[in-house]
Amino acid sequence: MKEATLRDVADLAGVSPRTVSNVVNGYAKVTDVTRHKVEAAIAQLGYRPNVLARHLATGRSGQIVVVVPYLDTPYFSELLQAIIPVARRVGYNVLIDQSDGDREHEGQLIGQASHRSLFDGIIYSPLGLSQDDLSRRDPALPMVVIGERTSTANFDHVGIDDVAASTEAVNHLIGLGRRRIAAIGDQPYPTGEAAQRRTKGFRAAHAAAGLPLDESLIIGTPRFNRLDGATAMESLLRLDNPPDAVFCYSDLVASGAIHTLLHNGLRVPEDVAVIGYDDIEDGRYSRPTISTISPDKAEIARMAVERLVMRIKSREPVPGVDLRAGHRLVARQSTVGDAAG
């Protein structure tokens, strides 16, 4: 069977060969409708760009690296599953690295020019590096940061509006009649920007509703995992006046909190409503299912890859930008009970 050509894809999609090339090479100035038509034609025909020839001609490796703190965190594994096919469609292989939040390791990845022989750019979710550390990276290395950081003049950031999303989560609990709402996951140190933005949203919702905020209900955690959620919930239940609802900064934290509540004979959501963050698959099949803030992971992946490819191909310095993906609140059994369906 004859191998499909770029012209074949263009004919099937009803666009020009140049447009197909723009999609394959990750250029952003293509409408979503056109991009989807081209991607569908590529999939139908099994078209494979001559990636090796292209990279040999440009002197690039044809590989990008995605660095996340922990591979055992479902949010990151689900995000990687979204990034890899997008990168493949534009001709890049994906290398994966786990940083464990180690500041020295994370710094080496963005500070040594020798790494550029291994990969052409990096999609980064740093945990150990501060904003200042990121700004001092090797400026010749194309980089896109995912998660809740702020871009600077020399790198881009892709994420959701964490403050707005957190405010929505707490407003959901307030709308259900909950008045003593706790937060689990605060991290008031330089690298805890994601947590700090969620705490900001938590506070904003209380202020907008004129609801008193008890500082003893804001519990910090070193990580966003089940153990931290379970331990924090234990401390909340020891209070003289425990909460009637909890906003957890990840679904794993929510899972741990729910475990503690059920273990102590409390009902979720009748006694304590719980909402999480990230919309991981486990939360859809737990008992009770977990209400959550659902980031558009597919959109985050597409934006991150497209912006990184644009930086790799750009011959001139490009100012950093903040790109916002969508999100939505998903109400499940942990806040609305059987009304979730």
C-alpha positions as CSV (number, residue, x, y, z in Angstrom):
1,M,0.0,0.0,0.0
2,K,1.3,3.4,-1.0
3,E,2.5,5.6,1.9
4,A,0.3,8.7,2.5
5,T,1.9,12.0,1.6
6,L,1.3,15.5,2.9
7,R,-0.6,16.3,-0.3
8,D,-2.9,13.3,0.4
9,V,-3.7,14.7,3.8
10,A,-4.3,18.2,2.4
11,D,-6.7,16.8,-0.2
12,L,-8.7,14.8,2.3
13,A,-8.9,17.7,4.8
14,G,-9.8,20.2,2.1
15,V,-6.9,22.5,3.0
16,S,-3.6,23.5,1.5
17,P,-0.4,21.6,2.0
18,R,1.0,24.6,3.8
19,T,-1.8,24.4,6.3
20,V,-1.1,20.7,6.9
21,S,2.6,21.6,7.4
22,N,1.6,24.3,9.9
23,V,-0.4,21.7,11.9
24,V,2.3,19.1,11.7
25,N,5.0,21.5,12.8
26,G,2.9,22.9,15.7
27,Y,2.4,26.4,14.6
28,A,-0.3,28.1,16.7
29,K,-1.9,30.2,14.0
30,V,-4.3,27.5,12.8
31,T,-8.0,27.5,13.9
32,D,-9.2,24.7,16.1
33,V,-11.7,23.6,13.4
34,T,-8.9,23.4,10.8
35,R,-6.5,21.7,13.1
36,H,-9.1,19.0,14.0
37,K,-9.8,18.4,10.3
38,V,-6.1,18.0,9.5
39,E,-5.6,15.7,12.5
40,A,-8.5,13.6,11.5
41,A,-7.1,13.2,8.0
42,I,-3.7,12.3,9.4
43,A,-5.2,9.6,11.5
44,Q,-7.4,8.2,8.7
45,L,-4.5,8.0,6.3
46,G,-1.9,7.0,8.8
47,Y,0.3,9.8,7.5
48,R,3.8,9.9,9.2
49,P,6.0,13.0,8.6
50,N,9.6,12.4,7.6
51,V,10.7,13.3,11.1
52,L,14.3,12.0,10.8
53,A,15.1,14.0,7.7
54,R,13.6,17.2,9.2
55,H,15.6,17.0,12.4
56,L,18.8,16.1,10.6
57,A,18.4,19.2,8.4
58,T,17.8,21.4,11.4
59,G,20.4,19.9,13.7
60,R,17.8,19.1,16.4
61,S,17.3,15.9,18.4
62,G,13.6,15.6,17.7
63,Q,12.9,15.0,21.4
64,I,11.3,17.0,24.1
65,V,11.4,16.2,27.8
66,V,8.5,16.4,30.2
67,V,9.5,16.7,33.9
68,V,7.0,16.1,36.7
69,P,7.6,15.8,40.4
70,Y,6.0,12.3,40.8
71,L,5.0,9.7,38.3
72,D,2.8,8.0,40.9
73,T,0.5,11.0,41.1
74,P,-2.5,10.3,38.9
75,Y,-2.9,13.9,37.7
76,F,0.6,13.9,36.2
77,S,0.3,10.5,34.6
78,E,-3.0,11.5,33.0
79,L,-1.5,14.8,31.8
80,L,1.5,12.8,30.3
81,Q,-1.0,10.6,28.5
82,A,-2.5,13.8,26.9
83,I,0.9,15.4,26.1
84,I,2.5,12.4,24.3
85,P,0.1,12.0,21.4
86,V,0.1,15.8,20.8
87,A,3.9,15.8,20.6
88,R,3.9,12.8,18.3
89,R,1.5,14.4,15.9
90,V,4.0,17.3,15.4
91,G,7.0,15.0,15.1
92,Y,8.5,14.9,18.5
93,N,9.3,12.0,20.8
94,V,8.8,12.5,24.5
95,L,11.3,11.8,27.2
96,I,10.0,11.6,30.8
97,D,11.8,12.5,34.0
98,Q,10.7,12.4,37.6
99,S,12.3,15.1,39.7
100,D,11.0,14.1,43.1
101,G,10.9,17.8,43.9
102,D,14.7,17.7,44.3
103,R,15.9,21.3,43.8
104,E,19.4,20.3,42.7
105,H,18.2,17.8,40.1
106,E,15.6,20.3,38.8
107,G,18.2,23.0,38.5
108,Q,20.6,20.8,36.5
109,L,17.9,20.0,33.9
110,I,17.5,23.7,33.0
111,G,21.0,24.9,33.7
112,Q,23.4,22.7,31.7
113,A,23.8,23.5,28.0
114,S,25.0,19.9,27.4
115,H,21.4,18.7,27.8
116,R,20.5,20.4,24.5
117,S,22.1,17.6,22.7
118,L,19.6,15.2,24.3
119,F,16.4,17.2,23.9
120,D,15.2,20.4,22.1
121,G,13.0,21.8,24.8
122,I,11.4,21.1,28.1
123,I,7.8,21.0,29.5
124,Y,8.3,21.5,33.2
125,S,6.3,21.1,36.4
126,P,8.9,22.1,39.0
127,L,8.4,21.5,42.7
128,G,11.8,22.3,44.2
129,L,12.6,25.4,42.2
130,S,11.3,28.9,43.1
131,Q,10.2,31.5,40.6
132,D,13.6,33.2,40.8
133,D,15.4,29.8,40.0
134,L,13.3,29.4,36.9
135,S,14.0,32.9,35.7
136,R,17.8,32.2,36.0
137,R,17.6,29.1,33.7
138,D,19.7,28.6,30.6
139,P,18.0,31.1,28.3
140,A,19.0,29.1,25.2
141,L,16.8,26.2,26.3
142,P,13.1,26.5,25.2
143,M,10.9,25.9,28.2
144,V,7.2,25.9,29.0
145,V,6.1,25.6,32.7
146,I,2.9,23.8,33.5
147,G,1.1,24.2,36.8
148,E,0.5,27.3,38.9
149,R,3.5,29.5,38.3
150,T,3.8,32.9,36.6
151,S,5.6,33.4,33.3
152,T,8.6,35.7,33.1
153,A,10.2,37.4,30.1
154,N,11.9,34.2,29.0
155,F,9.5,31.3,29.5
156,D,5.9,30.5,29.1
157,H,3.3,29.2,31.6
158,V,0.2,27.0,30.9
159,G,-2.4,26.4,33.6
160,I,-5.9,27.1,34.7
161,D,-7.1,30.0,36.8
162,D,-6.4,28.4,40.1
163,V,-7.8,31.2,42.2
164,A,-11.1,31.3,40.3
165,A,-11.4,27.5,40.3
166,S,-10.8,27.3,44.0
167,T,-13.3,30.1,44.6
168,E,-15.9,28.1,42.6
169,A,-15.2,25.0,44.7
170,V,-15.8,26.8,48.0
171,N,-18.8,28.6,46.6
172,H,-20.3,25.2,45.7
173,L,-20.0,24.2,49.4
174,I,-21.4,27.5,50.6
175,G,-24.3,27.1,48.2
176,L,-25.1,23.7,49.8
177,G,-25.5,25.4,53.1
178,R,-22.1,24.6,54.6
179,R,-20.8,27.3,56.9
180,R,-17.8,25.9,58.7
181,I,-15.5,25.0,55.7
182,A,-11.9,23.7,56.1
183,A,-9.1,23.7,53.6
184,I,-6.5,21.0,53.3
185,G,-3.3,21.6,51.4
186,D,-1.9,25.0,52.2
187,Q,1.9,25.4,51.5
188,P,3.1,28.9,52.6
189,Y,6.6,28.7,51.2
190,P,8.3,30.0,48.0
191,T,7.7,26.9,45.9
192,G,4.1,26.3,47.1
193,E,2.5,28.7,44.6
194,A,-0.2,26.2,43.5
195,A,-1.4,25.8,47.1
196,Q,-1.2,29.5,47.8
197,R,-3.4,30.3,44.9
198,R,-6.0,27.7,46.1
199,T,-5.8,29.3,49.6
200,K,-6.4,32.7,48.0
201,G,-9.5,31.4,46.3
202,F,-10.7,29.8,49.6
203,R,-10.4,33.1,51.3
204,A,-12.0,35.0,48.5
205,A,-15.1,32.8,48.6
206,H,-15.5,33.4,52.3
207,A,-15.1,37.2,51.9
208,A,-17.6,37.4,49.1
209,A,-20.2,35.4,51.1
210,G,-19.5,37.4,54.3
211,L,-18.7,34.2,56.0
212,P,-16.3,34.2,59.0
213,L,-13.1,32.4,58.4
214,D,-11.5,30.4,61.2
215,E,-7.7,30.2,60.6
216,S,-7.5,26.9,62.5
217,L,-9.5,25.3,59.6
218,I,-6.6,25.9,57.1
219,I,-4.3,22.9,57.3
220,G,-1.0,22.7,55.5
221,T,0.4,19.6,53.9
222,P,3.9,18.8,52.5
223,R,2.4,17.0,49.5
224,F,-0.9,16.5,47.9
225,N,-1.4,12.8,48.7
226,R,-3.7,10.5,50.5
227,L,-1.7,10.2,53.7
228,D,-1.5,14.0,54.1
229,G,-5.2,14.3,53.5
230,A,-6.0,11.5,56.1
231,T,-3.6,13.0,58.7
232,A,-5.0,16.5,58.2
233,M,-8.6,15.3,58.5
234,E,-7.7,13.6,61.8
235,S,-6.5,17.0,63.2
236,L,-9.6,18.7,62.0
237,L,-11.8,16.2,63.8
238,R,-10.0,16.9,67.1
239,L,-11.2,20.5,67.0
240,D,-13.9,21.5,69.5
241,N,-15.9,22.6,66.5
242,P,-15.1,20.4,63.5
243,P,-15.9,21.5,60.0
244,D,-19.0,20.6,58.1
245,A,-17.2,20.7,54.7
246,V,-13.7,20.4,53.4
247,F,-12.0,21.8,50.3
248,C,-9.1,19.6,49.4
249,Y,-6.3,20.8,47.1
250,S,-6.2,17.5,45.2
251,D,-8.4,14.5,44.7
252,L,-5.8,12.3,46.5
253,V,-6.0,14.6,49.5
254,A,-9.8,14.3,49.3
255,S,-9.6,10.5,49.1
256,G,-7.4,10.5,52.3
257,A,-9.8,12.9,54.1
258,I,-12.8,10.8,53.2
259,H,-11.1,7.6,54.4
260,T,-10.6,9.3,57.8
261,L,-14.2,10.6,58.0
262,L,-15.6,7.1,57.2
263,H,-13.2,5.4,59.6
264,N,-14.5,7.7,62.4
265,G,-18.1,6.8,61.7
266,L,-19.0,10.1,59.8
267,R,-21.1,10.2,56.7
268,V,-20.0,11.9,53.4
269,P,-21.6,14.2,52.5
270,E,-24.4,14.2,55.1
271,D,-22.1,15.0,58.0
272,V,-19.1,16.5,56.1
273,A,-19.1,17.4,52.4
274,V,-15.7,17.0,50.6
275,I,-14.6,18.5,47.3
276,G,-11.2,17.8,45.6
277,Y,-9.2,19.1,42.7
278,D,-7.7,17.6,39.5
279,D,-10.6,15.2,38.4
280,I,-8.4,12.1,38.4
281,E,-10.0,8.8,37.2
282,D,-9.9,7.3,40.7
283,G,-12.3,9.9,41.9
284,R,-15.0,8.9,39.4
285,Y,-15.0,5.3,40.7
286,S,-14.5,5.8,44.5
287,R,-17.3,5.4,47.0
288,P,-18.5,8.0,47.4
289,T,-17.5,9.5,44.0
290,I,-15.5,12.7,44.6
291,S,-16.7,16.2,43.6
292,T,-13.8,18.1,42.0
293,I,-12.4,20.9,40.0
294,S,-11.7,19.4,36.5
295,P,-8.9,21.1,34.5
296,D,-9.0,20.7,30.8
297,K,-6.0,18.4,30.6
298,A,-6.2,18.0,26.8
299,E,-6.2,21.8,26.3
300,I,-3.2,22.1,28.7
301,A,-1.3,19.5,26.8
302,R,-2.1,21.1,23.4
303,M,-1.1,24.6,24.6
304,A,2.1,23.4,26.2
305,V,3.3,21.4,23.2
306,E,2.3,24.1,20.7
307,R,4.0,26.9,22.6
308,L,7.2,24.8,23.2
309,V,7.4,23.9,19.4
310,M,7.0,27.5,18.6
311,R,9.9,28.4,20.9
312,I,12.1,25.6,19.5
313,K,11.5,26.9,16.0
314,S,11.8,30.6,16.7
315,R,15.0,32.3,15.8
316,E,14.3,35.4,17.8
317,P,13.6,35.8,21.6
318,V,9.9,35.6,22.3
319,P,8.4,37.2,25.4
320,G,6.9,34.8,27.9
321,V,3.1,34.5,28.2
322,D,0.6,33.1,30.6
323,L,-1.9,30.8,28.8
324,R,-5.1,29.8,30.6
325,A,-6.8,26.5,29.9
326,G,-10.4,25.9,30.8
327,H,-11.8,24.2,33.9
328,R,-15.2,23.1,35.3
329,L,-16.7,22.1,38.6
330,V,-18.0,18.5,38.7
331,A,-20.4,17.8,41.5
332,R,-20.5,14.2,42.6
333,Q,-21.6,12.2,45.6
334,S,-19.0,13.6,48.1
335,T,-20.9,16.9,48.1
336,V,-24.4,16.3,46.7
337,G,-24.9,12.6,47.6
338,D,-27.2,10.5,45.4
339,A,-28.3,13.7,43.6
340,A,-25.1,13.3,41.6
341,G,-26.6,10.4,39.8
